[in-house]
Amino acid sequence: MIIKIMALFYLSLNLHYNNSDMPDKYVILFALGAMVCWGCGDFFIQKMTKRMGNFAALAWINFIGCLVLLPLALKDFYLIQG
């Protein structure tokens, strides 16, 4: 059932996708890169929670994430000011 839903979702996306935009080899490469990064993140989060505890690891992950994403948010901050 899930495969059918994913196939229908892919087909609905494919209607708006121009094949000349990005070759399939790049899509596969980016998907594999995302898979590796996700796995590394899970691995290091597991190590961090075993060493520090759940709450401390969550606090550090959020702090580092905010530091990384803050420049991007500040660059576009004018868009949310009314």
C-alpha positions in Angstrom: 0.0 0.0 0.0 2.8 2.4 0.9 4.6 1.7 -2.4 1.4 2.6 -4.3 1.0 5.8 -2.4 4.7 6.7 -3.1 4.3 5.8 -6.8 1.2 8.1 -7.1 3.0 10.9 -5.3 6.0 10.5 -7.6 3.7 10.6 -10.7 2.0 13.7 -9.4 5.4 15.4 -8.9 6.5 14.2 -12.3 3.7 16.1 -14.0 5.4 19.4 -12.9 9.0 18.2 -13.5 10.8 19.1 -16.6 13.4 16.4 -17.4 15.9 18.9 -18.7 16.1 20.6 -15.2 18.2 18.0 -13.5 19.5 14.7 -14.9 18.6 11.5 -13.1 22.1 10.8 -12.1 22.2 14.0 -9.9 18.9 13.0 -8.3 20.3 9.6 -7.3 23.6 11.2 -6.1 21.7 13.7 -3.9 19.5 11.0 -2.6 22.4 8.8 -1.6 24.2 11.8 -0.1 21.1 12.5 2.0 20.9 8.9 3.1 24.5 8.9 4.2 24.1 12.2 6.1 21.0 11.0 7.8 22.7 7.8 8.9 25.7 9.7 10.2 23.5 12.1 12.1 21.6 9.2 13.7 24.9 7.5 14.7 26.3 10.6 16.3 23.1 11.5 18.1 23.0 8.0 19.6 26.6 8.3 20.8 25.9 11.7 22.2 22.8 10.7 24.1 24.6 7.7 25.6 27.4 10.0 26.8 25.5 13.0 28.0 21.9 12.0 28.5 18.7 12.8 26.6 18.0 16.3 27.7 21.6 17.6 27.4 22.0 16.0 24.0 18.8 17.6 22.8 19.9 21.0 24.1 23.2 20.8 22.4 21.7 19.6 19.1 19.2 22.5 19.1 21.9 25.0 20.0 24.2 23.9 17.2 21.3 23.8 14.8 20.4 27.3 15.7 23.9 28.5 15.2 24.1 26.9 11.8 20.7 28.2 10.6 20.7 31.6 12.2 22.7 33.3 9.4 20.2 32.0 6.8 17.2 33.2 8.9 18.8 36.6 9.5 19.4 37.0 5.7 15.7 36.6 5.0 14.3 38.1 8.2 13.0 41.2 6.3 10.4 38.9 4.6 8.5 38.2 7.9 8.4 41.7 9.1 5.0 43.2 8.6 
